[in-house]
Each structure stands twice: as structure tokens, then as C-alpha cells.
Amino acid sequence: MTNPAHPTLPGTDRMMLMETFVRIVEAGSLSAAAVQLGATQPTVSRRLQALERSLGAPLLQRSTHAMKLTEDGRRCFDHAKRLLEDWQLFERDMRGTQEEASGILRVMAPHAFGQHQFIDPLVAYLKRYPRMNVEWLLNDRTPDFIAEDMDCALQIGTVSDPSVVAIRLGEVPRIVVAAPELLPDTPPPTHPRELAGLPWLALRTFYREHVTLTHIGSGTSDTFPIQPRLSTDGLYAIRNAARLGLGAALVSSWAVTEDLATGELLHLAPQWQAAPLPVYLVYPPARFYPARLSRFIDTMREALPSIVQQAMDRPSHSKKPL
């Protein structure tokens, strides 16, 4: 029941008051919240005052240059967020229909794959959901989702943070490649023992001093040491240095399919490969996930197997046309 000493405004929607308060806190000001809600600043101010009267407690301390939550305001914000999430979940369940994705999705993707392999499903997602916009940020690390206001991240390799949700989308095959000029007078190596004597490049994110390869047919593994002439965390840098004949490299097959097809790079010891790297879509845990994120997860899950298959179907090596 409403406290008679602190009545709400007649006809006021309490969920609307709580949503307005949450928007004010998250946006950092009444004016910014008004823009997000499509309302005027006086309207937002009246809603805040109505909520404070209803609860019988001040929620914000405001000055000319700053806005700060009171102790009651902090408790109200936490409760309001949970109530709004529960209400959204209830609405979706009662509708029994697919909510249309809309708004802005902020995604962090690895540099190399974020510029090539993941672009097709990203464009498909945006075409399928015309009310969506995406901020596509390229970085090879996992973001601080809360501090950086990031919805999700695509990550190559093992996810070590136990506090995030990680959906395995697939895996990236890895192979050894080198430019033909690195082997001018000898046939391409077919066994790891022949690779050990070559100059090497290292993608230090995944290997630095040793390379382990497994035979596709027998499952036998072979590990040999390397002393990299170039060590970097950039896949493009490794690929380009390999194309220039500086050394052999262990790389994701996706990144070099065109180079293999044209003969600029050769697939060495083709019956041997390194353990594939898993591909994850990572995001912070929550009780409710908006449609924009759910639909993006679905899109990437659908797309990744075909991306991997396309890479595997391309020729592993060929001669350059004379």
C-alpha cells in the first residue's frame, strides 16, 4: 500500500518512476536521462521528486556541478535495477514472441578476425535487425565489461576469467606456413624434425619457445624448441613477415587462406597441425539479457561453423601463376 504520508502523484506508474531513476543514475544527469527517455528535463525532475515522496527519502544529492547517490539512493538503485530486469523478463515470457533487437551493441573483437572473418556475420546481423547499431571495437584482450560499458567480446583462446559467461562458438585450426623463398633448394618439410632447423617467427600470445604439432592420422605429438627471430602479439605482423621470407610461423589457417591459394605461402608438414584454438563469445553474467545481445549470440553461433568449413575447403597450397 502507498504510505498516506508520502502519496505518489495521481495515476503515476511506479515502474516508470523507477526506470527514470535508474536512467538518471546511469546517464549521470537529468538532462542526459531526459534525452534517452524522449522526455523533457522538467518531466524527469518531477518523476524523481514523485519517487522520493513515495519512498519518503531523498535519493540524490545535487549541486551545480555534481550529482551523488544518498545511502537510500544506492539501495533504491540496486532494488530498482533488479525489479526492472524481472519485469522485462516477465514481459518477454508473457508475450511468447521474439522481441525485436534494437539499440546499440558494443562488441570487442580480435584485430585480425574482427576485420575479416567476423565481418560477414556482423553485416548479416545488422541487415537482419535494421533497428540495431553496433560499435565494433578491435582489440585482442578481454575487456572490463562494466568499466568499458561493453556488451560482449569475441575471444580467441582459453577464457581464464571465471566471473564471465563464455559460450564456445567453435575452434580455429592452426598450421605451419612459410614463404617459398625460405626453402629455395629443398622440398617443403613434411615432418616436425625438419621444421626445427628453420628460422622461426613466434606469435607470443600462444607460443614463444616451443612448438607442439600432432599428426592428423595417428595422433602422435612432437614438440621442438624454437628461437624466434621475430616475436610479436600481432597475427598480421607474423603473417606479413612470413610472406617476406623471414621465417616459418604457426598461424590460424583462416588468416592465410588467400596466401596459400596464390602460393605466397606454403603449408609445411601438412599432415601435422597444432591444437586448434577455441573461439568464445564472452559477456558478463546477468539475470536478463536484452534481445540485441541474444540475437547477436545466435547469429555468431550460426555463422562460425560455415566460416571454419570455408577456410578448410580452400586449397592449402598452390604455385603462383608464371
VEXPA-732954 format. One record per residue (C-alpha): x, y, z. Coordinates in steps of 0.05 Angstrom, whole numbers, plus 5000, padded with zeros to 4 digits. Layout:
<atoms>
XYZ/...
</atoms>
This chain:
<atoms>
500050005000/502050724989/504451085051/499051625061/504252105088/508052055023/503051944967/505251864894/502552314841/495552104817/496051594761/503551544766/506650894740/511550664793/515550244744/516350874702/518851254762/523950714778/526150674705/527051424704/531251404768/535650844740/536651234675/538651854715/543851474754/546651104694/546651724648/549852164702/544852744697/537552914690/538553234622/542152614593/536652164622/531352604590/534652514522/534851754530/527651724552/525052214500/522352674554/523753374579/528353534637/522653824679/518753174668/524652754691/525553204751/518253134770/518652374765/524752364811/521152804862/515052354859/519251734872/522752084931/515952294960/513251584951/519251274987/519751825039/527251905028/531852344986/535451924933/540252424902/544452994927/545153504872/549454124864/551154564805/556954124783/555653434812/550452904828/551352384883/547051804908/544951824981/545351185021/537851075009/539051234936/544250684930/539550174960/533850414916/538250374853/540149654867/532949444881/530249844821/535149514773/533048814796/525648984792/526349264722/530248654699/524948194728/519448594696/522848564627/523747814635/516347744655/514148154595/518147734546/515447094576/508247334573/508747584501/511146904478/514247234417/521147424395/522948124417/525848544362/533148734372/534249484375/539149984404/546849974407/551149354417/558349464438/562848884418/570448784425/573448324373/580648094358/584348524308/585448024253/578947644254/574948264271/577048564205/575747954162/572447304184/567447614233/565248174187/560447744145/556247514205/556548224234/553648514170/548447954168/546348144239/545648874222/541648724158/537148244196/535748754251/535149444219/533949794286/540749574312/547349954312/553949634330/560349934358/565649434334/572049544373/578349174354/582948924410/586048254426/584548274501/578248134542/575148794564/572949024633/565648984614/562949444668/568449974666/568549994590/561049924581/561849324535/556248834519/560548254496/567148044466/569547534416/575747194441/580746714410/583946234460/582345994531/577946424575/581246474644/576346944679/571346524719/566747114731/564447174658/559746754615/563546434558/559946094500/564345654457/562745814384/567845354352/575345294341/580745564295/585445064261/592845244264/598145054213/605545184198/607045634138/613045954105/614646324040/617645923983/624046343986/625446064055/626445384022/629745543955/633544893945/629644383986/622744073982/617744324035/618643964102/613743404117/615743244190/616743674252/624043464258/625243824192/621744454217/626144524279/632144754238/628445334204/628546054226/622146184265/617146734280/613146704344/606046934359/607647034432/600447034455/600146284442/607346024434/614246314448/619745794457/616645134436/612044874382/607844244390/604743904330/600243294325/599742814266/592742834237/592442084224/595941754282/595142274337/602642264352/605342914380/612143224370/614943824408/621144214387/624444854412/624845494372/628946134378/624546654344/627747184301/621447584310/616647534368/610147934368/602947914392/600348134324/597747604276/598248074216/605448224233/607147484235/603447354170/606947924133/613747744160/612747024138/610647254068/617147654064/621247024078/623647184148/621746524178/616645974189/610546114232/604845744265/598446134248/590946064246/589145774178/583646294169/588946844166/592946554108/587846204062/588946714006/596546694013/596345934008/591845953948/596446423910/602846073931/605646663970/605846194030/606745434032/603444964082/609244594114/608443894143/601143884121/599643234159/601543584224/597844144260/597744484327/591944434375/586344874349/584645504388/577545564416/573246154396/568746434451/563446964457/564347264527/559747714566/558247894639/553047494677/546147794686/539147564704/536447854639/539747924571/536948424521/534748194452/540548564419/545548104454/541447464449/540547554374/547947704364/549847064401/545046674356/547946994294/555146834312/553346114332/550146004264/555846324225/562146044255/561645314230/560945554158/566846034166/571245474190/568845004135/570345524081/577345604107/578544854108/575644764038/580545254006/586944963976/592544904026/598045083976/599045213903/604045513854/603846233835/601946333762/608046483719/
</atoms>
